[in-house]
Amino acid sequence: MRCPFCGNVDTQVKDSRPAEDHVAIRRRRSCPACAGRFTTYERVQLRDLVVIKKQGKREAFDRDKLERSIRIALQKRPVEVERVDQMISGIVRRLESMGDADIPSDKIGEIVMETLARIDTVAYVRFASVYKNFQAADDFEDFVSELRPQVIDDKDKD
């Protein structure tokens, strides 16, 4: 593993432990050349996924891009970091097990929205506002009004 600080290719693993509910391995590394310390994560990758954008453009699936968008939606929300990591790993596993390496971007968005809806309603609305490209306050009102009957129905069941 190349050192991110000096570029040295001879780094040493100092500590390894399971992470993200045993779906990844967290490795603490050090560089003998510059004494820099950094962390890497090792995950199983079943296949190389390709995202098919709405305009037909194809690009390699980027787990980090998915993670950034989910973390932005969950910013300042009371959701534990471990829960977010599990959610992201679950989404990636679900995408990898779909059977096809080519996945439409709208399918990824739907899976993320479905998952966020179960974890945090505010994050769900935040993500939806970008995913569905809300242009005005009315778009938010319409979307939230669709949520309200579900929330009321859930409370009536108690």
N, C-alpha and C positions, 0 to 999 in steps of 0.2 A: 504494500500500500504506500503510495507516494505521500510524503509529508506536505501538508497544505501550506506550510510556512517557508520551507527552503527547497522543496522539490526532491529531496533525497528519497530514493526508492527503497532504502533499507531501514524500515521502521520495525519496532518491536511491540508485540502485544504484551501489556502488563497485567490486564485483567479481562476476563470474559464472563458474562452472565446472561441468562435468558432475559428477554425484554418483551414488552407488548404481549403479555399472556402466553409466552413461550412460542410466538410465531417469528421472533427475531432474536439475534444474538447481539448484545451490546459489547463492543470491544474497546477497551481503553488502551491507547497506543502512545508510544513515545518515540522521538526521533533522536538517535545517538549523535547526529551531526549538529543539530541546533538546540537540543534539549526541549523542543516543543512537545506539548501533550495535546492529544485530540481524541475524539470518540468516533467510532464507525459503527454502523448497524448492518448486519448481514441478514437477508431475508430470502426465502425461497421464491423463485420466479418461475412460474409454470410455463409461461410463453411470453413472447414479445408482443405486446398489444399495440394496435394502431388505432388512433382516433380518427374517425371520419367526420370532419366539420360540416356544418350546414351548407356551406358553399361547395362541398365536394373535396376540399383540400384534405390531404392525409398527413398526419404527423404522429410520431412515436408518442405513446402514452407516457406521461410524466407524473409519477407519484408525488413528487414535490409540489407540482402545480396544483394537484388535487388537494394536498394537505394545506397549502397556503390559502386556497379559497375557503376551505372548511374552517380553518383557524380564524380567518377574517370574519366569517359569519358568527363564530362563537366568541369573538373578542368581548371581554368583560362580562361573560356569562358564567354562571356557577356550575361549570362542567369540568370535572377533573381531567388533567392531562392524560392520565392512563386511559380514561374512557374514550377520549378523542383518538388516541393511538389505536385502540381496539377497533373503533368505528372505521378508521381509515383502512386498517388491515382487512377488516371484514368486507369493505367495499371492493378493495383490490382483489381479494380472493373470489368474491362473487363475479367480478368482471372476468377474471382468468378462467373461471369454471363455466362460463357461458357457452363454450364450445367453439366460438369463432374468435379469431385474433383481431378481426376488424370490428370495432364497436362504434356506433354512431354517438356523437357527442350528446345528443338529446337523451339517449339511454343512460349515459353516465349521470347527467343532470337529474333525471328522474330518480335514479337509485340514491343519489346524494340527498335529494329532497325528501324521499321516503324515510331515509335513515335519520335525517335531522328532525323531521316531524315527530319521531318517537323520542328524541333526546331533549330538544329545546325548541319551543314554539317560536320564540323571538329569533333564534338563529335560522329557523326554517323560513320565516318571512324575509329576513335579510338576504338569505341565499336566493330565494325566489325572486326578490326584487331585481337582482342582477340577471339571473337565469332567464326570467320571463321578460326582461328589459322594460321594467315599469318606467313610464314617461311622465306621469303626473300623480298627484295625491289620490285622484280617483282610482287609479290602478291599485294602490295600496288598500283603499277602502273596499273595493270589490273583492280583492283577494282575502282580506281579513273577514269580511262578511261571510264568505264561504266557509271559513274556519269556525266561526261562532256557533252555528248549529251543532257542529260536532262536539264542541266543548260543553254546550248545554246538555246535549244528549248523554255525554259521559257522566256529568254530574247527577243527572236524573237517575242513573243506574245505581248510585250509591244508596 
